[in-house]
Amino acid sequence: MSKEFNVIIERDSEGYFVASVPSLPGCHTQAKSLDELMERIREAIELCLEVEEQIR
């Protein structure tokens, strides 16, 4: 089963891309490139969902 999440991407003052998922509190990451950022946010989402499942 695949889920879709809205991801907000911003660029900070040092040039890093920062991604966060509003529907998953605490789910965020950063990277120098967009490619790396997309990989990292997918991993962060998976981890947040795992933790959420363990809490239930």
Beta strands, then each sheet from edge to edge (+ up, - down):
strand 1: 8-11
strand 2: 17-20
strand 3: 28-31
sheet 1: 1+ 2- 3+
end
